[in-house]
Amino acid sequence: GWENNTDPTVVTLSDGTTISFAQEGGNNAPKYFDATKGVRMYALNSMTIKGSKAIATIKITCDYLSTTYYVGNDLLYTLVDGNTWKVVNDFTSNSKGVQLRPQTIEITYAQ
């Protein structure tokens, strides 16, 4: 439901889980683009998923174009603190690198 070329706002799923994006220390804020049907996360951007209950796994399907897989930088990492998972597209500078372009996010909750 986002407009093309806009900063993505917080998404609240039907169970109360939220997904939010932040610029962090990067030159560019995350952006949503209609053409790629997803959010572009640049160097040092983050995505935080706060589960309404305990999360077992998260599967992110990313954009692919021609010969480029947009799966983020080699320094990408995830911090897990209880029901909160924060993915950071870490890089050695605040620009360039490989974008992380999540298109779908599948959350499996713990039993």
C-alpha positions in Angstrom: 0.0 0.0 0.0 3.0 2.4 -0.2 3.4 5.0 -2.9 6.2 4.5 -5.4 9.6 6.0 -4.4 8.6 6.6 -0.7 10.1 5.8 2.7 8.3 2.7 3.9 6.3 3.1 7.0 5.7 0.6 9.8 3.7 -2.5 8.7 1.5 -4.1 11.3 0.4 -7.6 10.5 -2.9 -9.0 11.6 -1.4 -10.8 14.6 0.2 -7.6 15.9 3.7 -8.3 14.6 5.4 -5.1 13.2 8.0 -4.6 10.5 9.8 -1.3 10.3 12.7 0.1 8.3 15.3 2.7 9.3 18.1 4.7 7.7 20.5 4.2 10.6 24.0 5.6 9.6 23.5 5.3 5.8 23.5 8.1 3.3 20.1 7.0 1.9 16.9 6.0 3.7 15.2 2.7 2.7 12.8 3.2 -0.2 9.8 1.3 -1.7 9.7 1.0 -5.5 6.7 -0.4 -7.5 9.0 -1.7 -10.2 10.8 -4.2 -7.9 7.8 -4.8 -5.6 9.9 -4.3 -2.5 12.0 -2.1 -0.3 15.5 -1.2 -1.2 17.8 -1.2 1.8 21.0 0.6 1.2 24.3 0.5 3.2 23.8 0.6 7.0 19.9 0.5 6.7 18.0 -1.8 9.0 14.8 -3.7 9.2 13.3 -4.6 12.5 10.7 -7.3 13.0 8.9 -7.3 16.4 7.0 -10.5 16.8 3.7 -10.6 18.7 5.0 -13.9 20.0 8.3 -15.9 19.9 9.8 -16.2 16.4 11.4 -19.5 15.3 12.6 -18.4 11.8 12.4 -15.7 9.3 12.7 -16.3 5.5 13.3 -13.2 3.3 12.9 -13.5 -0.5 14.9 -10.9 -2.3 14.9 -9.2 -5.7 17.0 -10.6 -8.5 17.7 -8.7 -11.7 19.7 -10.0 -14.6 22.9 -11.3 -12.9 22.5 -9.5 -9.5 21.0 -11.0 -6.4 20.1 -8.2 -4.1 20.8 -10.0 -0.8 22.8 -7.3 0.9 26.4 -6.9 1.8 28.8 -9.5 3.1 28.8 -7.8 6.5 25.0 -8.0 6.8 24.0 -9.4 10.2 20.9 -10.1 12.4 20.5 -9.3 16.0 17.9 -11.3 18.0 16.6 -10.1 21.3 13.6 -12.0 22.5 10.8 -11.5 19.9 12.7 -8.7 18.1 14.9 -9.5 15.0 16.9 -6.6 13.6 18.6 -7.1 10.2 21.4 -4.6 9.4 22.8 -4.2 5.9 26.2 -3.4 7.3 29.0 -2.1 5.1 32.4 -0.4 5.4 31.1 3.0 4.4 27.7 4.8 4.5 27.0 4.3 0.8 27.5 1.9 -2.1 27.7 -1.9 -1.6 24.9 -4.3 -2.4 21.4 -3.4 -1.6 19.2 -5.7 0.4 15.8 -5.8 -1.4 13.3 -7.8 0.5 10.2 -8.6 -1.5 8.5 -11.1 0.8 9.0 -12.0 4.4 7.9 -15.3 5.9 7.7 -15.5 9.7 7.4 -18.9 11.5 6.5 -18.6 15.1 7.8 -20.9 17.8 5.4 -23.6 19.1 
